[in-house]
Every structure is written in C-alpha cells, then in structure tokens.
Amino acid sequence: LVERASEARGGGGGGGPASCDLVLLGDICYEMSTSISFLRFVGEHVCAGGEALVSYPSEGRRFEPHRFGIELTKVAEYEVQTIDNPLLEGSDMRRVSVYTVPLGAARKMRTIEQ
C-alpha cells in the first residue's frame, strides 16, 4: 500500500516530493511494519509540503503514532457504524478520531526505526 501510494505521488517507491495536496489514511496501525511504513510515508509527504489526515478508532490501535512518541493533532471525532461483524468489533458502533500531522511530528516520523 505504501509503495503504491509513493509511486502514485511520483516518488517511485522511494519518497520524493509530494505531488498531491492531501493524503487520507484510515485505521492502518495494526502491525509494527505497516505502522512504521505509514509513519515514514506520511512524514515525507508532510515535510515535502503536503497535508495528511489520519483516522483510527478512538480507543486506539497497538502501533498508533503516539506509541512511537509522535503526537498528532486531533481535529474531529465521530461515532460510526462498524461494517464488520459487531461481535468481532465489540459493538455495532465505534468512536473514530481524525488527526492532522503537524510538521514537527512529520519530521520525527521520517526518522522512525523498527
């Protein structure tokens, strides 16, 4: 996913300047490797002048940015209906937060290591 997004914005999979204004990412902080790739990608994008909105459940995910010492800015919170099995999700409704990525956080994101 991150590789494709990077190629789509002209980075050829290796970063490069943002060729789009806004990147939207939702609920992708399940695994360590995915989260680190996401952090680096978003960090590069924001540092190159782009913006990013990131969303995940308000109760958090195991590898969300603040677990790496990166603080995002919450801009909204919504109650949404789950689309998966409510037994798996724990409820048929879930509170979801939306964040922007400040430049300082983006700089940290670019250097995150596994």
PENORUR-V952595 format. One record per backbone hydrogen bond with DSSP energy under -0.5 kcal/mol. NH is the residue of the N-H (numbers start at 0). CO is the residue of the C=O. E is the energy in kcal/mol with one decimal. If there is no record, write none. Layout:
NH	CO	E
NH	CO	E
This chain:
4	0	-2.5
5	1	-2.5
6	2	-2.2
7	3	-2.4
8	4	-1.4
9	6	-1.7
10	5	-2.9
13	10	-2.2
15	13	-0.5
22	50	-1.9
24	52	-2.5
26	54	-4.2
34	30	-2.5
35	31	-2.5
36	32	-2.2
37	33	-2.6
38	34	-2.9
39	35	-2.4
40	36	-2.6
41	37	-2.8
42	38	-2.4
43	39	-2.5
44	40	-2.3
45	41	-2.8
46	42	-2.4
47	43	-1.4
48	45	-1.8
49	44	-2.4
50	20	-2.6
52	22	-2.4
53	98	-2.5
54	24	-2.1
55	96	-1.6
57	94	-2.8
59	56	-2.1
62	28	-1.9
63	60	-1.4
66	63	-1.7
67	64	-2.3
68	65	-1.4
69	64	-1.7
70	68	-0.5
71	69	-0.6
72	99	-2.1
73	71	-0.6
74	97	-3.0
75	97	-1.4
77	95	-3.0
79	77	-0.6
79	93	-3.2
81	91	-2.1
87	84	-0.7
88	84	-2.4
89	85	-1.9
93	79	-2.9
95	77	-3.3
96	55	-2.3
97	75	-2.6
98	53	-3.2
99	72	-2.6
100	51	-0.8
101	99	-0.7
105	101	-2.4
106	102	-2.3
107	103	-1.5
108	104	-2.5
109	105	-1.8
110	106	-0.6
110	107	-1.1
111	108	-1.1
